[in-house]
Amino acid sequence: AAALGKLMFFDASLSASGKMSCASCHSPSHAYGPPNGLAAQFGGPDMHRQGTRAVPSLRYVLNRTPMWSHAQAASLSERLSETDNAPVGGFCWDGRFNQLHDQASFPLFNPDEMANRDPAAVLAKLERAP
């Protein structure tokens, strides 16, 4: 699984443009962060659409925000005021993904990033990969 993941991470053919891989934004030679001075990288089907979020280093994944169960969040919410928010999530800076699968698939289908539209088309690309 790790070897397959590594191949996918570097495979630019998985993007709509055929020019962007995960490593394009999360460069191993740049601490798995952006390879240039841009926080939000360019992508999309024509590589002219700038992303809307800064590219984090993937090194943070090992020290991710802990996921909170509904019971933990409810318990904490009882001690917080109505304007406070209980922590949630796990992956990404804002905790919006609870599963690595969700986090990893988001850029594949984001129109400003890898810009795929159809999961079946991505699967077909994977099947054709060497």
N, C-alpha and C positions, 0 to 999 in steps of 0.2 A: 504494500500500500504506500509506503514511504517513497519507493522508487517511482511509482506511478505519479504520486503527488508532485515529485520534483520535476518530472517530465512536463506535467501540466503547467507548473509554475513558470516554466521558461518557454512555453509553446505560444508564440504569437499568432499562430493560425486559429486559435480559439477566439480571437476577437473579430468583430465585423470588418475591421479594416485589414486584418491580417498582419498588422504591424505592432500590436500591443500585447504584451504578456503581463502576467502579474509582476514579473521581475522588472518590467519597464518602469514601474513606479516604486516598487519595493526592491531596490537594487542591493544585492548582496555586498557589493563593494562600497556601499554607502550605508552600512549598518541596517540594511533592509528598509531604508527610507528613500526619499526622492533623490534621483541622481543629479539634480540641478538645484538652482536657487528658487524654483517655483514651489510654493506650498501645494497649490492645486494644479495638477498636471493636465495636459491636453490629451483628449481621446476622442471617442465617437467614431462613427463609420468613416469619417474623412480626416480624423486626427486634428480637427480644428475646434472642437468643443472643449472648453475648460471645465474641469470638475468643480463641484461646489464645496468640497471639503478638503482640508489639508491631509496630505498623505502621512499616516503615522509610520513609525518604524515597526516592523513586525516583531521586534524583540519584546515589546510590551505584552505580547500574547502570553508569555510565561508568567507574567505578574498581573494578570487581568483582574478586573473588578470582580469580586465574588458575586455569584448569582444568589438572589434572595428568593426564598419560597414565599408563597402568598401568606403563610402563617407568620413568617419572620417579618414581612413587610407590614402586616396588620398589627402585630405586636408593637412594632416601632411606631406605627402611625398613631397608636393610642397615646404615645408620649409626645407627639409632634403637634404643632398648631395646624390649623386648617391651611395655612399658606406654605407650610413645609411639605416636601415630597420625600417619601421613603425611597431609599436607593433600590434600584432594580437592575436587571440585565447582567451582562457579562462582558461581551466582546465589543470592541470599538470604543472610542473615547467617551461616547455618550451611553454606552451599555445597551444599544438598541438591538443587538443580536445575542440570543442566549445559546445558540449552537454554532459551532465552527462551520457547519454546512451552510447555514444562512449567511454568515459573514463572508464566506468564500464565494458563494454564488451571487451575491449582490453586485459586485463589479462586472460580472459576466453579462448582466442584463441592464445595467445602468446606461442610459443613452449617452451620457457624457464620459463614460469610461470604455468598456469593451463593446458595448452597444449591440449585443445580440438580442434578438426578439423572440426566438423560438427555442425552448429547451431541446426539442427533438433535433434541431439543426446543430446545436452544440454537441449533442450525443453523436451525431453523424460525423462531425469533425474529429471527435475523439476516436471513433472507430476507424477513420482513415489515417490517423497519426501513425508514423513509423514506430 
